[in-house]
Amino acid sequence: VTGKLDYISGMGFDAIWISPVVEQVPCGYHGYWAKNLSAIEARFGGEDGLKELLQAAHGRGMAVMLDVVFNHMGPTFFYPHNLTYDMFDPFDKEEYFHGSPAYLDHEYANADDIDQRQREVGWVGSGQGQTPDLAQENPYVTKKLLEWIRDMLVKYKFDGIRIDSSPYVNKTFYKQLTAGDTLGECFAMGEVLVGGKHSQEVPYIASYQYTPADAIGDAAADGVEGRILDGVLNYPLWGNIRNTFATAPGGGYKAQLSDFLWQWGSMNATFSDIGACGNFVDNHDQPRWFVDSPDPRTYKSGFVASMFLPGIPIGYYGSEQGLRGSGEAPGQRSPLWAHGYDTEADLYKFTRRAVLARKKMLDGIEADGDLDKVLNITAVDGGYLSFQRGS
């Protein structure tokens, strides 16, 4: 990544989001299967490589957001003769987890028909890939997690964190995370991605940014109110962009522009600060755009919507080169170095134009203080979607 900062900044991006960096259990190529919170994964470059990246990025005026996991550690089941927690640092005892290492003995946290309490004590993943769920209600667990993230921020000077598996942790933990000086000025964005009834449910997802006093159901299950995190990834926007601008398997579109307009109005009215939410069309957990919608014009339309509607736009590596991959993980995580870094590619140049146009737009809005205000938004089915930012 350090060697490709020119490539990234060449598209106009001024921040990068990197995967988790702590030492991993075997097969933890993606960073989400932690073994030792006290060490930086050597395969990713180690401590010196991480410092070099942060220094190089900050020297260019680029911010760095670190992906972090507070919910779980890595699977134990690749160790058939060591089904214990003693491999983990600092969580090496069963009392720090929701149950024993025997993965078949646990709730499946991704199931559709469970309530919020079951979700928070269940294990994410499946089969031998189920991940031991940390018990944040244990004071030692919360203390160590908060100390760890504070140490990471102080030592490496990260500008933001993206919190993996946010809805699988009780909101009381996030209240402690954002209280006091643990995060300082660091921006905290949650990932609220669950299956079934809440997959695109705006009030539930929005409640991880701010839980109103009149919240109901699972959004209110943790018994906390007020600000939770600075922002969340805007999965409802992602789903509606995909339905509206990406072609469906077999051709056509799943939704009309008028449907998108109605859905966006609901999001805008529900999120407490939609401008602090992350807008995206591709990421490492979802099939890439070009799997089902190979026409670059469809991607450009969706990307423009994510870039110019209120929110923090996030580009996923490889989309600017038209990477297709496959519909299932790890297909959407293909290495870009195998494809190449063509700065003359049409989508690369298009991304640069869109990013720079957004920056120019924001420069004109900030003077009047209405950064997230949208006026004159109009949709004509089969025609166009138009809107004005600012007043």
N, C-alpha and C positions, 0 to 999 in steps of 0.2 A: 504493500500500500504506500509506504514511504516513497518508493521509486516511481509511483504513478500519480503523485500529487499534481504534476503538470497536466497530465491527462484529465484529471478530475476538475481542476480549476479552469482548464481550457473550455469547459462547458459552462462556466460561470458559477459553479457551486462553491459556496464558502463555508461548508460544514460537511463532515463525514460521520457516519454511524458505523461503528465496528462491532463485530461479534464479541461475545464474552472471551476473556483472555486468561482466566485462571487455569491451573493444571487440571487436565482431564483424565477420566478413566479411559481404558482402551476403547477405540472406536468413537471417541468423542471429537470427531473432526470439526464439528460445528461450534463447539464451545459451550454447549448447554448441559454437559454432563460433568459437573465439577467433581474433583477428587480432593483438591487441596486449595483452600481459599488464600493461603499464605504464599503461594508460588504462582508465577506467570508461566504459562505453557511454553516449553522450550521449542516445540514444533512451530509455534506462531512467531518466534523471534526472541522470546525470553524478556527479562526485565530491561536489558539494554536496548533491545529493539523497540520496545514499547516507548521508552523514554525518547528515543530518536524520532519516532513517529510524532509524538506530541510536540516536541520541539520544532520539528520541521513544519508541521501544520500551523502551529501558532506563529511561527516566523513568517508565514504567508498570510496571516490574518484569518486562518481557517479554524473554526471551532471543531471539537471532537466530542461525539456522544458515544458513551460506552454502553453496550448491552449487558445487563446484569440479571442474575437469577436469584431471587430470594425464596422461591417456592420449594426447590428440591435440590438434591445432589444427583450424581450419576448413578446409573444402574449398578447393582451389585451382582447381577446374575451371569455376568461373563466370568465370574470367579466361582466355578462349581464346587471348589473345596474350601471356600471362604465366604459362606453366606452370613457375614456379620458386617457391622458398620465400622470395624476398627481400622479400615483403610482410609477413612475420611479425616480431614483436618479442617475445622476443629470439632466436628460433630461425629464423634466416634462411639457413641452409646445409643442404645435403643430408645432411651427416654427423650432423646432429641428429635424423634421422628414419630409419625403417626403409624405405629405398628412395627412389626418385625420385618426382616428382609425377605420373607417368603412372599413373592409377588402375587401369588394366587389368593392370598388372604385379605386383599384390600378392595375397597371401593374403586371402581373405574371412574376417575374424575371427569373423563370426557363424555360420559354417558348422557343421553338426552333427557332422561326421566328422573334426574336426581335434583334435590333442592340445594340451596346455597351451602348449608352446613356440610352436606355430603361432598360437595364440590371442594370445599376447603380442606377436608381431611383425606380426600381420595388421592390416588396417585395418577399423574398424567403419563401418557405413553401407553403402550400395549405389549403384552407378552413379556419377553425378557428385556424389552426396552422400557418397562415401567420404571419411573424414577422415584426414589424414596422421598416421601413428602415431609418437609421440615415442620416441626411443631412450634410455630412462633408464639404460642401461648406460654411456652416454657421461657422464663425470663432469661436464662442463659443463651438460648437460641437468638432471641431478639437482640440481646446485648452484643453478642458476637457479630451478628449481621450488621448492626449499626456501626460498630467499631471498624469492621472491615471496609464498608463503603466509605466511611470518613477517611480512613487511611489511604484508600485508593485515590480519592479526590485530592487530598493534600499532597501525596507523593507524585502523582502524575499530572495533576491540574486539568482533569477532564471538565468540559463545559456543560455536559448534560448526561443523563442516563436514560436508557430505555428499559423498562422493567418487564421482563418476560413473564408470561403466565399470571398476570395481575389478578384476575378474579379467583384464583385458586388460593389466595392468601387473604385472611381476614383484614378488613379495612382498618381495624384498630392498629395494626402494624404500620400502615402507611401514615396514620396520624402521628405515630412516634417518629417515623422517618422524616417527616416534613416539619416537625416541631424542633425548636432549638436551633443549634448550629450544625447539625449533622450534614446537611447538604449545602449549607451556605448559600451561595448564589447559583448553585448548580440547578439546571432545569431538569424536571422529572416527568417523563412521558410513559404512560402505561400501555401495555398490550392487553386489550380485553377481547379475547377470542375464545369462544366456547361454541359447542355444537348445539343443535336442537333449538329449543324455544328462545334462546337469547342470541342466536348467531348474528342477527341484524337488528335486534331490538334496541332502539335509540335510547329510551330512558334507562335501561340497565347499563348499557355501555357508558352513557354520559354520567352515570352516578359515580364512576371512578375518577371523574374530574371534580365533581361536586355532587353531594347527596343532599337533596332538598328535604325539608322537614316533612313534606307530604309524600315522600317516596313510599312505594308499596311493594309487596312481594319480595323477591330475592334482592332487589335493589336496596331494600331497607333491612335485610335480615341481620346485618352485623350491628345494628343499633347505634350507628354513628351518623352525624350530620355535618354539613359544611364542606369545606374544601378538602379533597383527598389528595389529588395529584395536580400538577400544573396543566397537564394535557393528556390525551389518549390518542392512539392511532384511530383515525376515523374510518372504521370498518364499514359503517353504514354508507358512507360516501363511496368507498371502494366498490361495494356491491352494486350500488346504483349506477356508477360509471361503467362497470363491466356490463350490466344488463342493458344499458342504453346505447353505448358506443361500440362495444365489441360484438362481432357477429356470433350468433349462437351456433352450436353444432348443427349442421344441416342447412345453415343459411338463415338470413333474417336477423331480427333483434328481439330480445325478450321484453323490452319496455319501450314506450314512446317518450319523446322529449317532455311531453306534458306530465307524464308520470315522474320523471326525474325532477321536474320543477316542484311538484307537490312534495316529493320526498325531501328535497333540499330545504324547503320551507319548514318541515317538521324538525329536521336536524338543527337548523338555525334557531328555532324557538326553544329547543330542549337543551342543547349544550350551553353551559354557563359561559364559556369562552371558546367559541368555535375557531377563533383565530389562533389558539394555542394547540389545536389538534393537528395530527399529522395526516396530510393528504397523500395518497399514493395510488398507483395503478398496478404495480408489481411488487412482490416481496418474496422472501425466502421460504415462506410457508404456503404460498398459493401457486397454482399453475401459472406459468408465464402467459402474458397476453397473447403471444403469437402462436400458442398451441392450438387454439380454436379460432383465432381471428388473425390470419396471416397478412391481411392487407395493411400496409403501414399507415394508410390514411385513417383507419379506425383507431390505431394506437395514438396517432397525433391528436385526434379529437379528444380522446379520453385524457391524454396527458395535459392538454391545454385546460380542460375543465379542472383537473387537480391542481394545476399551476396557478390559475387566476382566481378561483373561488377562495374565500377566506380560509386560512389554515397555513400550516408549514409544509410546503411541498417536498416530497421525498422521492428521489430517483433511485431506482434499483440497478445495480451494476449489470451491464450487459444488454439492457433494453435499448441503449443508444447504439448498439450494434445489431439489434434484431435477434438476439438469442431466443431460441425457441424451447430447447430442453424437452421435458416430458411433463405429463400432468401430475406426477406423483414425486414426492421427495425421494431421493435427492436430485431428481432431474432438473428442478428449477434452480439448482445451485452449481451448475456447471462452471468450471474455472474459465475466466475470461482469457487467460493467457493462451489457452488452447485455440481460441477463436481469433485473437488479435486485437490491437488497439488502434483501429483505423480512424484517424482524426478527420479524414475526408469523407467518411461514411455519411450518407444522407441524414440518418437519424441522429448521429452525433452533432452535425451542424444544425439540425432542427432544434435539438435540445438546447444548444447554446443560444439560438435566437429566442427561444421561449423564455429561458432563464433571464437573459438580459432584458427582454421586454417586460417581464414581471418586475425586475428591479427598477426599471424606469417608471413603471406604473406606481410602485410604492413610493418612490421619491416624490411623485406628484401628490400622493394622498397624505403623507405624513404631516404636511403643513396645516391641513385642516382638522387633523385629529380623529378622522373617521376611518381608520385603517380597515376595519372589518365591516363597514357598512356597504350593503349592496342595494342598488336602486335599479328600477326599470328592468327587472329580470323578466324575460319573455321567452316562451317556447312555442314553436310552431311545428307540430308533428309532421315529419317528413321534410322539414325545412331547416330550421336553425334554433339555437339557444343563444340569447344575447343578454348581457347584463352590464351594469356600470358599477365600478367600485368608487367609494368615497362620495362626497356630496358636491 
